Amino acid sequence: MSFPGKLRILLEPFTKLPEEGIDETIADFVKRHIGDEALRELVSPMVSGVFAGDPYSLSLKSSFPVMAELEKEGNGSLVKAMVKRISKGAIGKRQRDKRGGPLGPGGTLTSFKEGIEYLTHILSERLGARIITNTEVQRIEKMQREDHPYTIYFKNKKGEGKFDADVVILATPAYITSKLIEPVDPAISKVLKETSYPPLVVACLGYKRSLISHPLDGFGFLIPHEEKMNILGCLWDSSMYESRAPDGYVLLRVMIGGARKPESAFLKDDELIMAARNDLKIILGIDVVPDFVRIYRHEKAIPQYTAGHSERMKIIEDSLKHHPGLFLTGNSYYGIGINDCVREAFKTSEKVFEYCSWYKPYGYA
Ligand SMILES: Cc1cc2nc3c(=O)[nH]c(=O)nc-3n(C[C@H](O)[C@H](O)[C@H](O)COP(=O)(O)OP(=O)(O)OC[C@H]3O[C@@H](n4cnc5c(N)ncnc54)[C@H](O)[C@@H]3O)c2cc1C
């Protein structure tokens, strides 16, 4: 960053509170606090890294609610709020852990030794026969009857079927939930349909360690949009976590596409690899062919909490009041990090228990 750009950051403690009632974008928030250059060089790459998103359209209060809270606490300034929290001894305590977020407990990058899919594997193992997998729910209907008001229509290898339920929890992505819920509540369906999902490709590249001169001593890097590179950034998986590459090898994970460069996500496999290799050569000096390549395409990667998200959530919450027994959760509502999803899942399960408490005589408790 330039010297004036750095000086501008120092003015943060003089930031005033914004006008009431404005759903400010991340870009406007950051410009107000630490200036244009910090937005371009520091925050924008982070927004691409976390949301595959565009800071000029994402809502600050919905995407980074902790920042919005801090701003209020510091009467406009994040620095003042941090100082307040430090002086109260509130920072670093477990209370921060409860919030969740893309970084994991307490802001530390966390995963499973076996990879993140371990979470869903272990859950399905523990639930055993109580969970039906590889089955697509096709639609949900609500009937005028006292017991089991919801009918769920599904399809799997064995064919099509349906069953009646008292409680339905939809944890599918917004664009799927929108379709499933249409017959039950067209208003919720319409709101969910408005959620945009940019495409993102993740390319995993494995190299012999001895052929890479860079120390790879960190988490990786994210690239400002203005630098016009092909990739959004690169995570050094084998530096972050053990067991991500065999001995003597490294694994680099590159992200391509996102809300600001969606077209790159549709490059062909060989074009993608060339684009990624080109950038890795410029940035890390890696000029060798990877020994291992895997490409994961996410056509609809991450829901974007654009300006107006909180009003859309309010419409959903209000409409759900007309459908007792119907619950929505997952990353489309109150946080896209896995921690956020887990936190929201616990909240949902509490609501379900509360709703089901009157079923106790029938063994539901
Ligand atoms: C490339 C990438 C990297 C990420 N990195 C991180 C990270 O480092 N840290 C972090 O915290 N978060 C990260 N995230 C975000 C995080 O992974 C997601 O927000 C989170 O996993 C979403 O969980 P979910 O349960 O809401 O949705 P999903 O995990 O998408 O689960 C939805 C489920 O619904 C099922 N489904 C869909 N349609 C139907 C249907 N009709 N019937 C039945 N089932 C259906 C799907 O099969 C799927 O299993 C990343 C996301 C992406 C795309």
The ligand as a MOL file (V3000), in Angstrom:
LIG
                    3D

  0  0  0     0  0            999 V3000
M  V30 BEGIN CTAB
M  V30 COUNTS 53 58 0 0 0
M  V30 BEGIN ATOM
M  V30 1 C -15.2110 -23.6730 -2.5790 0
M  V30 2 C -15.7440 -23.3610 -1.2270 0
M  V30 3 C -14.8640 -23.2010 -0.1700 0
M  V30 4 C -15.3440 -22.9290 1.1060 0
M  V30 5 N -14.4680 -22.8010 2.1360 0
M  V30 6 C -14.9270 -22.6200 3.3880 0
M  V30 7 C -14.0360 -22.5710 4.4970 0
M  V30 8 O -12.8260 -22.7000 4.3400 0
M  V30 9 N -14.5680 -22.3950 5.7420 0
M  V30 10 C -15.9010 -22.2700 5.9360 0
M  V30 11 O -16.3350 -22.1230 7.0800 0
M  V30 12 N -16.7670 -22.2880 4.9050 0
M  V30 13 C -16.3090 -22.4670 3.6440 0
M  V30 14 N -17.1950 -22.4980 2.6030 0
M  V30 15 C -18.6230 -22.2630 2.8530 0
M  V30 16 C -19.2650 -23.4820 3.4640 0
M  V30 17 O -18.6280 -24.6270 2.9900 0
M  V30 18 C -20.7280 -23.5800 3.0960 0
M  V30 19 O -21.3890 -22.3510 3.2800 0
M  V30 20 C -21.4110 -24.6340 3.9620 0
M  V30 21 O -20.7590 -25.8630 3.8560 0
M  V30 22 C -22.8490 -24.7850 3.5190 0
M  V30 23 O -23.4590 -25.7770 4.2810 0
M  V30 24 P -24.9740 -26.0960 4.0660 0
M  V30 25 O -25.2600 -27.2840 4.9110 0
M  V30 26 O -25.8170 -24.8830 4.2170 0
M  V30 27 O -25.0990 -26.4380 2.5180 0
M  V30 28 P -24.5160 -27.6340 1.6830 0
M  V30 29 O -23.2660 -28.1520 2.2810 0
M  V30 30 O -24.5140 -27.1460 0.2720 0
M  V30 31 O -25.6120 -28.7670 1.8830 0
M  V30 32 C -26.8180 -28.7640 1.1960 0
M  V30 33 C -27.2040 -30.1970 1.0120 0
M  V30 34 O -28.4880 -30.2720 0.4270 0
M  V30 35 C -28.4960 -31.3840 -0.4400 0
M  V30 36 N -29.5950 -31.2080 -1.3990 0
M  V30 37 C -29.6900 -30.3100 -2.3980 0
M  V30 38 N -30.8510 -30.4640 -3.0520 0
M  V30 39 C -31.5080 -31.4750 -2.4480 0
M  V30 40 C -32.7660 -32.1010 -2.6600 0
M  V30 41 N -33.6060 -31.6930 -3.6290 0
M  V30 42 N -33.1290 -33.1330 -1.8560 0
M  V30 43 C -32.3100 -33.5580 -0.8670 0
M  V30 44 N -31.1030 -32.9960 -0.6030 0
M  V30 45 C -30.7200 -31.9740 -1.3960 0
M  V30 46 C -27.1280 -31.3540 -1.0960 0
M  V30 47 O -26.8390 -32.6180 -1.6390 0
M  V30 48 C -26.2510 -30.9770 0.0720 0
M  V30 49 O -25.7860 -32.1130 0.7500 0
M  V30 50 C -16.7350 -22.7850 1.3080 0
M  V30 51 C -17.6200 -22.9420 0.2440 0
M  V30 52 C -17.1470 -23.2340 -1.0130 0
M  V30 53 C -18.1130 -23.4180 -2.1530 0
M  V30 END ATOM
M  V30 BEGIN BOND
M  V30 1 1 1 2
M  V30 2 1 2 3
M  V30 3 2 2 52
M  V30 4 2 3 4
M  V30 5 1 4 5
M  V30 6 1 4 50
M  V30 7 2 5 6
M  V30 8 1 6 7
M  V30 9 1 6 13
M  V30 10 2 7 8
M  V30 11 1 7 9
M  V30 12 1 9 10
M  V30 13 2 10 11
M  V30 14 1 10 12
M  V30 15 2 12 13
M  V30 16 1 13 14
M  V30 17 1 14 15
M  V30 18 1 14 50
M  V30 19 1 15 16
M  V30 20 1 16 17
M  V30 21 1 16 18
M  V30 22 1 18 19
M  V30 23 1 18 20
M  V30 24 1 20 21
M  V30 25 1 20 22
M  V30 26 1 22 23
M  V30 27 1 23 24
M  V30 28 2 24 25
M  V30 29 1 24 26
M  V30 30 1 24 27
M  V30 31 1 27 28
M  V30 32 2 28 29
M  V30 33 1 28 30
M  V30 34 1 28 31
M  V30 35 1 31 32
M  V30 36 1 32 33
M  V30 37 1 33 34
M  V30 38 1 33 48
M  V30 39 1 34 35
M  V30 40 1 35 36
M  V30 41 1 35 46
M  V30 42 1 36 37
M  V30 43 1 36 45
M  V30 44 2 37 38
M  V30 45 1 38 39
M  V30 46 1 39 40
M  V30 47 2 39 45
M  V30 48 1 40 41
M  V30 49 2 40 42
M  V30 50 1 42 43
M  V30 51 2 43 44
M  V30 52 1 44 45
M  V30 53 1 46 47
M  V30 54 1 46 48
M  V30 55 1 48 49
M  V30 56 2 50 51
M  V30 57 1 51 52
M  V30 58 1 52 53
M  V30 END BOND
M  V30 END CTAB
M  END
